[in-house]
Amino acid sequence: MLAPAFDCQSCGACCSYSAEWPRFSTEDDAQLDRIPEKYVAADLSGMRCEGVRCSALTGEVGKATACGVYDVRPDVCRACMPGDAECLMARREHGLPTS
């Protein structure tokens, strides 16, 4: 059986799941310097969030979304793949289909 295909640009659940999720961990200083300061948390630990939603996420979760820093997004964001365990966990939290 094939795994369902999820379109990140019509989802955005992973970017609005937890203020603890968009943390910096493996990025080097050069990578971090490319992320606009307005999107970085005051303590420099990760992306700035508004509640549980990353400040770089635009649009409406489950409808149409985009990342305002997609080309320079943190490694944790790059690691979350459509349909993986983290994706499905975030989709469930938002009441979006997981299959």
C-alpha positions as CSV (number, residue, x, y, z in Angstrom):
1,M,0.0,0.0,0.0
2,L,1.3,3.4,-0.9
3,A,1.7,6.1,1.8
4,P,-0.7,9.0,1.3
5,A,0.8,12.1,-0.3
6,F,0.6,15.3,1.7
7,D,1.1,18.8,0.2
8,C,2.9,21.0,2.6
9,Q,1.6,24.2,1.0
10,S,-1.9,23.2,1.8
11,C,-1.1,22.1,5.3
12,G,1.4,24.0,7.5
13,A,0.5,21.9,10.6
14,C,4.1,21.2,11.5
15,C,4.8,24.9,11.5
16,S,2.0,25.6,13.9
17,Y,2.3,22.7,16.3
18,S,4.6,23.7,19.1
19,A,6.7,26.7,20.1
20,E,9.3,24.2,21.1
21,W,9.6,22.6,17.7
22,P,11.3,25.2,15.6
23,R,14.6,25.1,17.6
24,F,18.1,25.7,16.4
25,S,20.3,22.7,17.0
26,T,22.7,21.8,14.2
27,E,22.9,25.0,12.2
28,D,26.2,26.8,12.0
29,D,26.5,30.6,12.5
30,A,26.5,31.3,8.8
31,Q,23.1,29.5,8.4
32,L,21.6,31.3,11.4
33,D,22.8,34.7,10.1
34,R,20.8,34.2,6.9
35,I,17.5,34.0,8.9
36,P,15.9,37.4,9.2
37,E,16.2,38.7,12.8
38,K,12.4,39.4,13.0
39,Y,11.8,35.6,12.8
40,V,14.3,34.6,15.5
41,A,13.3,34.2,19.1
42,A,14.6,36.8,21.5
43,D,16.7,34.2,23.3
44,L,18.2,33.1,19.9
45,S,17.1,29.5,20.6
46,G,15.0,29.0,17.5
47,M,12.3,30.6,15.4
48,R,10.0,33.2,17.0
49,C,6.5,31.9,17.5
50,E,3.2,33.5,18.1
51,G,1.7,30.9,20.5
52,V,2.5,27.6,18.8
53,R,2.7,29.0,15.3
54,C,6.1,29.9,13.7
55,S,6.2,33.6,12.8
56,A,7.5,32.8,9.4
57,L,4.4,30.8,8.4
58,T,1.9,32.6,6.3
59,G,-1.6,31.6,5.3
60,E,-4.2,29.4,6.9
61,V,-3.3,25.9,8.3
62,G,-5.0,23.2,6.4
63,K,-5.9,25.5,3.5
64,A,-2.9,27.3,1.9
65,T,0.4,28.1,3.7
66,A,3.9,29.1,2.9
67,C,7.2,29.6,4.7
68,G,8.5,33.1,4.7
69,V,12.1,31.8,5.1
70,Y,11.9,28.6,3.1
71,D,15.3,28.9,1.5
72,V,17.0,29.5,4.8
73,R,14.8,27.6,7.1
74,P,16.4,25.8,10.1
75,D,17.5,22.2,9.9
76,V,14.7,20.9,12.1
77,C,12.2,22.3,9.5
78,R,14.2,20.6,6.7
79,A,14.1,17.3,8.6
80,C,10.2,17.1,8.9
81,M,9.1,15.3,5.8
82,P,5.5,14.9,4.4
83,G,3.9,11.9,6.0
84,D,6.6,11.2,8.6
85,A,5.7,10.7,12.3
86,E,6.2,14.4,13.1
87,C,4.0,15.4,10.2
88,L,1.2,13.0,11.1
89,M,1.4,14.1,14.8
90,A,1.0,17.7,13.8
91,R,-1.8,16.9,11.3
92,R,-3.7,15.0,14.0
93,E,-3.4,18.0,16.4
94,H,-5.0,20.2,13.8
95,G,-7.7,17.7,12.9
96,L,-6.3,17.1,9.4
97,P,-6.5,13.8,7.7
98,T,-3.6,11.4,8.2
99,S,-4.4,8.8,5.7
